């Protein structure tokens, strides 16, 4: 970076070239060094020397300015578009009370809290910026939540399904965990926001209700009306979130009862206020947490059952192997006995066939 033709030595980079390097090789060496500059070759279309080396800073604005020291060798470098910050006067440009705003990009962030202003062009005329709520964007985001909520219910139904015609059944049919999760979700989405003081305390009051097929529905017109009546109240109903402060626990005291060692209270979180959608998120976290979550416990139970069945299968396999070995020994003994009897039978037959001579 450079300011007023002064090189900042902390960011100085040196790239070495050979006298025989082509423009392409020069560009490749610059790009491979990671100097914060992109080198490229352009074709100007001129007849004699059409190719030019173009250096572009990776940073925009004045912080992207650069100086190239060629060691006294005149390479004919020219500044095509020097790096400059975007400049905006907040207030009248000729007024002593106006404020000069600058940005290294064409975006002003947080000039107004939570607002980004994209600068699309230059003008000497005043520009009025009006900040308003994007109601349709809010409707869209809430509809996305409704769709995701219903998709969750659909997945629960799929795993708990039973087709009387085909006998097809879901993997979790009869598992009480599925019913417990469904009931909890429906209870929370129809319940009250805790600790809020707005005119809206339940979701149906702003157009969010359970409809046909036990699925969540959004009345977009009612939601728009609620936003117009009390936007802060809608925000409180859906997204309020404030924890109760925790008191420290005293682990040790001195002789006078004064605390010597305290620690943060590890009791479960309690909420001063919490909106309905925040309650849904908390419920999902409670279900899935690795420390005692409902689904975690159920998964552990299933894994234990699988382990027990595997142990039982291994035990039965051992019993079958021992039984097989016993039967094999008995078979071998029987084969040997039959062979002995056949040998004795042959001997007796041989004796009976000899001529009598007395």
C-alpha positions as CSV (number, residue, x, y, z in Angstrom):
1,X,0.0,0.0,0.0
2,X,1.1,3.5,-0.7
3,X,0.0,7.0,0.3
4,X,1.4,10.2,-1.2
5,X,4.1,8.3,-3.1
6,X,5.5,6.8,0.2
7,X,6.0,3.1,0.3
8,X,4.9,1.3,3.5
9,X,7.9,-0.9,4.0
10,X,6.0,-3.3,6.2
11,X,4.1,-4.4,3.1
12,X,7.0,-4.2,0.6
13,X,7.3,-7.2,-1.7
14,X,10.2,-8.0,-4.0
15,X,9.7,-10.0,-7.2
16,X,12.8,-10.8,-9.2
17,X,12.7,-11.2,-13.0
18,X,15.2,-12.4,-15.6
19,X,16.1,-10.3,-18.6
20,X,14.8,-13.0,-20.9
21,X,11.3,-13.2,-19.2
22,X,8.3,-12.7,-21.4
23,X,5.3,-10.7,-20.3
24,X,3.5,-13.9,-19.6
25,X,6.3,-15.1,-17.3
26,X,6.4,-11.7,-15.6
27,X,2.7,-11.9,-14.8
28,X,3.0,-15.5,-13.6
29,X,5.9,-14.6,-11.2
30,X,3.9,-11.6,-9.8
31,X,0.8,-13.7,-9.2
32,X,2.8,-16.6,-7.7
33,X,4.4,-14.3,-5.1
34,X,1.1,-13.3,-3.4
35,X,2.0,-9.6,-3.3
36,X,-1.7,-8.5,-3.2
37,X,-1.6,-7.5,-6.8
38,X,-3.2,-9.4,-9.8
39,X,-1.1,-9.3,-13.0
40,X,-2.7,-9.9,-16.4
41,X,-1.9,-9.5,-20.0
42,X,-4.2,-7.5,-22.3
43,X,-4.2,-7.1,-26.1
44,X,-4.8,-3.5,-27.1
45,X,-5.2,-4.4,-30.7
46,X,-2.4,-2.0,-31.9
47,X,-0.2,-3.1,-34.7
48,X,3.3,-2.9,-33.3
49,X,3.1,-3.7,-29.6
50,X,-0.4,-4.9,-28.8
51,X,0.3,-6.6,-25.5
52,X,0.4,-4.8,-22.2
53,X,1.0,-5.8,-18.6
54,X,-1.8,-4.7,-16.2
55,X,-1.4,-4.6,-12.4
56,X,-4.6,-4.5,-10.3
57,X,-4.6,-4.2,-6.6
58,X,-6.6,-6.9,-4.7
59,X,-7.8,-4.2,-2.3
60,X,-10.2,-1.5,-3.3
61,X,-10.1,2.2,-2.3
62,X,-7.1,4.2,-1.1
63,X,-5.7,1.2,0.9
64,X,-5.3,-0.6,-2.4
65,X,-2.9,2.1,-3.8
66,X,0.5,0.8,-4.8
67,X,3.9,2.0,-6.0
68,X,6.1,0.0,-8.2
69,X,9.9,0.5,-7.8
70,X,11.7,-0.8,-10.9
71,X,15.2,0.0,-9.7
72,X,15.7,2.9,-12.0
73,X,14.6,1.1,-15.1
74,X,11.9,2.9,-17.0
75,X,9.2,0.4,-17.9
76,X,6.7,3.1,-19.0
77,X,4.2,2.2,-16.3
78,X,1.2,4.5,-16.1
79,X,-1.6,4.8,-13.5
80,X,-4.8,4.0,-15.3
81,X,-7.2,4.1,-12.4
82,X,-5.7,5.2,-9.1
83,X,-7.3,3.8,-5.9
84,X,-9.6,6.2,-4.2
85,X,-12.1,5.9,-1.4
86,X,-15.7,6.6,-1.9
87,X,-16.6,10.0,-0.4
88,X,-20.1,11.0,0.7
89,X,-21.2,14.1,2.6
90,X,-23.9,13.5,5.2
91,X,-25.7,16.8,5.1
92,X,-25.0,19.8,2.8
93,X,-21.5,19.6,1.3
94,X,-20.9,23.3,1.9
95,X,-22.2,23.2,5.5
96,X,-19.7,23.2,8.4
97,X,-22.0,20.8,10.2
98,X,-22.0,18.2,7.5
99,X,-20.1,14.9,8.1
100,X,-17.6,13.4,5.6
101,X,-18.1,9.7,5.1
102,X,-15.5,7.5,3.4
103,X,-15.3,3.9,2.4
104,X,-12.6,1.8,0.6
105,X,-15.5,0.0,-1.2
106,X,-18.7,1.3,-2.7
107,X,-20.6,0.3,0.4
108,X,-21.2,2.2,3.6
109,X,-21.8,-0.1,6.4
110,X,-23.6,0.8,9.7
111,X,-23.7,4.6,9.0
112,X,-27.2,3.9,10.2
113,X,-27.2,1.0,12.6
114,X,-28.0,-2.2,10.8
115,X,-28.1,-0.6,7.4
116,X,-25.7,-1.0,4.4
117,X,-25.8,1.6,1.7
118,X,-24.5,0.7,-1.8
119,X,-23.1,3.6,-3.8
120,X,-24.1,3.1,-7.4
121,X,-22.8,6.3,-8.9
122,X,-21.6,9.9,-8.4
123,X,-23.7,13.0,-8.3
124,X,-23.6,16.6,-7.1
125,X,-27.3,16.6,-6.3
126,X,-28.6,15.6,-2.9
127,X,-29.7,12.0,-2.5
128,X,-32.4,11.1,0.1
129,X,-32.1,7.7,1.7
130,X,-35.3,6.3,3.2
131,X,-35.1,3.3,5.5
132,X,-38.2,1.2,5.9
133,X,-39.2,-2.3,6.8
134,X,-39.2,-4.9,4.1
135,X,-42.6,-6.5,4.9
136,X,-42.6,-8.9,2.0
137,X,-39.2,-10.2,3.0
138,X,-40.5,-10.8,6.5
139,X,-43.5,-12.7,5.0
140,X,-41.2,-14.8,2.9
141,X,-38.9,-15.7,5.8
142,X,-41.8,-16.7,8.0
143,X,-43.2,-18.8,5.2
144,X,-39.9,-20.6,4.9
145,X,-40.1,-21.4,8.6
146,X,-43.7,-22.7,8.1
147,X,-42.5,-24.9,5.3
148,X,-39.6,-26.3,7.3
149,X,-41.9,-26.9,10.3
150,X,-44.3,-28.9,8.2
151,X,-41.5,-30.8,6.5
152,X,-40.5,-31.9,10.0
153,X,-44.0,-33.2,10.7
154,X,-44.1,-35.0,7.3
155,X,-40.8,-36.8,8.2
156,X,-42.2,-37.8,11.6
157,X,-45.4,-39.2,9.9
158,X,-43.3,-41.1,7.3
159,X,-41.3,-42.9,10.0
160,X,-44.5,-43.7,11.9
161,X,-46.7,-44.8,8.9
162,X,-48.6,-48.0,8.4
163,X,-50.3,-49.0,5.2
164,X,-53.2,-51.4,5.9
165,X,-53.3,-52.6,2.2
166,X,-49.6,-53.4,1.8
167,X,-48.6,-53.9,5.4
168,X,-45.7,-51.4,4.9
169,X,-44.7,-49.8,8.1
170,X,-42.3,-47.0,9.2
171,X,-39.2,-47.8,11.1
172,X,-40.4,-45.9,14.2
173,X,-44.0,-47.2,14.2
174,X,-45.1,-47.6,17.8
175,X,-42.1,-45.6,19.1
176,X,-43.4,-43.1,21.7
177,X,-40.6,-40.8,21.0
178,X,-42.1,-39.7,17.7
179,X,-45.5,-38.9,19.3
180,X,-43.7,-37.0,22.0
181,X,-41.8,-34.8,19.6
182,X,-44.8,-34.1,17.4
183,X,-46.9,-33.2,20.5
184,X,-44.2,-30.9,21.8
185,X,-43.8,-29.1,18.5
186,X,-47.5,-28.5,18.1
187,X,-47.9,-27.4,21.7
188,X,-45.1,-24.8,21.5
189,X,-46.1,-23.4,18.1
190,X,-49.6,-22.7,19.5
191,X,-48.5,-21.5,22.9
192,X,-47.8,-18.2,24.4
193,X,-44.6,-16.1,24.2
194,X,-43.2,-15.8,27.7
195,X,-42.6,-12.4,29.4
196,X,-43.6,-10.2,26.4
197,X,-45.7,-7.1,27.0
198,X,-47.0,-6.5,23.5
199,X,-50.6,-6.8,22.3
200,X,-49.7,-10.1,20.6
201,X,-49.1,-13.1,22.9
202,X,-50.0,-16.1,20.7
203,X,-49.1,-16.9,17.1
204,X,-52.6,-17.2,15.8
205,X,-53.0,-13.5,16.5
206,X,-50.6,-12.6,13.8
207,X,-51.8,-15.2,11.3
208,X,-49.8,-18.3,12.3
209,X,-52.1,-21.2,13.1
210,X,-52.5,-25.0,12.8
211,X,-54.8,-25.8,9.9
212,X,-55.9,-28.7,7.8
213,X,-54.1,-32.0,8.4
214,X,-52.5,-30.7,11.6
215,X,-50.1,-28.5,9.6
216,X,-48.9,-25.0,10.2
217,X,-50.4,-22.3,8.0
218,X,-49.6,-18.6,7.5
219,X,-52.2,-16.1,6.8
220,X,-50.0,-13.6,5.0
221,X,-52.6,-10.8,5.0
222,X,-53.1,-11.0,8.7
223,X,-49.4,-11.1,9.3
224,X,-48.9,-7.9,7.2
225,X,-51.7,-6.2,9.1
226,X,-50.1,-7.2,12.4
227,X,-46.8,-5.8,11.2
228,X,-48.5,-2.5,10.3
229,X,-50.3,-2.3,13.7
230,X,-47.4,-3.2,16.0
231,X,-44.1,-4.3,14.3
232,X,-42.2,-4.4,17.6
233,X,-45.0,-6.5,19.1
234,X,-44.7,-9.0,16.3
235,X,-41.0,-9.1,16.8
236,X,-41.4,-9.7,20.6
237,X,-44.0,-12.4,20.0
238,X,-41.8,-14.4,17.6
239,X,-38.2,-13.6,18.5
240,X,-37.9,-12.2,22.0
241,X,-35.0,-13.7,23.9
242,X,-33.7,-12.6,27.3
243,X,-32.1,-14.8,30.0
244,X,-32.6,-14.3,33.6
245,X,-29.3,-13.3,35.3
246,X,-27.8,-16.1,37.3
247,X,-26.7,-15.7,40.9
248,X,-23.2,-16.9,41.8
249,X,-22.9,-20.0,43.9
250,X,-20.8,-19.7,47.1
251,X,-18.4,-22.6,47.5
252,X,-16.6,-21.5,50.6
253,X,-16.8,-18.8,53.3
254,X,-14.5,-17.4,55.9
255,X,-15.1,-17.4,59.6
256,X,-17.4,-14.4,59.4
257,X,-19.5,-16.0,56.7
258,X,-18.1,-13.9,53.9
259,X,-17.8,-15.7,50.5
260,X,-14.2,-16.8,49.6
261,X,-14.9,-18.8,46.5
262,X,-17.8,-18.3,44.1
263,X,-18.6,-19.9,40.8
264,X,-21.2,-19.3,38.1
265,X,-24.5,-21.0,38.8
266,X,-24.8,-24.2,36.6
267,X,-28.6,-24.4,37.0
268,X,-30.6,-24.7,33.8
269,X,-31.3,-21.4,31.9
270,X,-34.4,-19.6,32.8
271,X,-35.8,-16.9,30.5
272,X,-37.0,-13.4,31.4
273,X,-38.7,-13.4,28.0
274,X,-38.7,-15.8,25.0
275,X,-40.7,-15.7,21.8
276,X,-42.5,-18.6,20.1
277,X,-40.0,-19.2,17.4
278,X,-37.1,-19.0,19.9
279,X,-39.1,-21.6,21.9
280,X,-39.2,-23.9,18.9
281,X,-35.4,-23.5,18.4
282,X,-34.8,-24.2,22.1
283,X,-37.1,-27.3,21.9
284,X,-35.1,-28.6,18.9
285,X,-31.8,-28.1,20.8
286,X,-33.2,-29.9,23.9
287,X,-34.2,-32.8,21.7
288,X,-30.8,-33.1,20.0
289,X,-28.3,-32.0,22.6
290,X,-25.6,-34.7,23.4
291,X,-26.1,-34.2,27.1
292,X,-29.4,-35.8,27.9
293,X,-31.4,-34.8,24.8
294,X,-34.5,-36.9,24.1
295,X,-33.2,-38.1,20.8
296,X,-29.8,-38.7,22.2
297,X,-31.2,-40.8,25.0
298,X,-33.4,-42.8,22.6
299,X,-30.5,-43.4,20.3
300,X,-28.4,-44.6,23.2
301,X,-31.3,-47.0,24.2
302,X,-31.5,-48.4,20.6
303,X,-27.7,-48.8,20.4
304,X,-27.8,-50.7,23.7
305,X,-30.6,-52.9,22.4
306,X,-28.6,-53.6,19.2
307,X,-25.6,-54.4,21.4
308,X,-27.6,-56.8,23.5
309,X,-29.0,-58.5,20.4
310,X,-25.5,-58.8,18.9
311,X,-24.3,-60.4,22.1
312,X,-27.3,-62.8,22.1
313,X,-26.5,-63.7,18.4
314,X,-22.9,-64.3,19.3
315,X,-24.0,-66.5,22.3
316,X,-26.4,-68.5,20.1
317,X,-23.6,-68.9,17.4
318,X,-21.3,-70.3,20.1
319,X,-24.0,-72.8,21.3
320,X,-24.6,-73.9,17.7
321,X,-20.9,-74.4,17.1
322,X,-20.6,-76.5,20.3
323,X,-23.7,-78.5,19.2
324,X,-22.2,-79.0,15.8
325,X,-18.9,-80.2,17.2
326,X,-20.8,-82.7,19.4
327,X,-22.8,-84.0,16.5
328,X,-19.7,-84.3,14.4
329,X,-18.0,-86.4,17.2
330,X,-21.0,-88.6,17.5
331,X,-21.2,-89.0,13.7
332,X,-17.5,-90.0,13.6
333,X,-18.0,-92.4,16.5
334,X,-21.0,-94.0,14.7
335,X,-19.0,-94.3,11.5
336,X,-16.2,-96.0,13.4
337,X,-18.8,-98.4,15.1
338,X,-20.4,-99.2,11.7
339,X,-17.0,-99.9,10.2
340,X,-16.1,-102.3,13.1
341,X,-19.4,-104.1,12.7
342,X,-18.9,-104.4,9.0
343,X,-15.5,-105.9,9.6
344,X,-16.8,-108.4,12.1
345,X,-19.6,-109.3,9.7
346,X,-17.1,-110.0,6.9
347,X,-15.0,-112.2,9.3
348,X,-18.0,-114.2,10.3
349,X,-19.1,-114.7,6.7
350,X,-15.6,-115.8,5.8
351,X,-15.7,-118.5,8.6
352,X,-19.1,-119.7,7.5
353,X,-17.9,-120.3,3.9
354,X,-14.9,-122.6,4.8
355,X,-15.4,-126.5,3.9
356,X,-15.8,-129.0,6.7
357,X,-13.1,-131.6,6.9
358,X,-13.0,-134.3,9.6
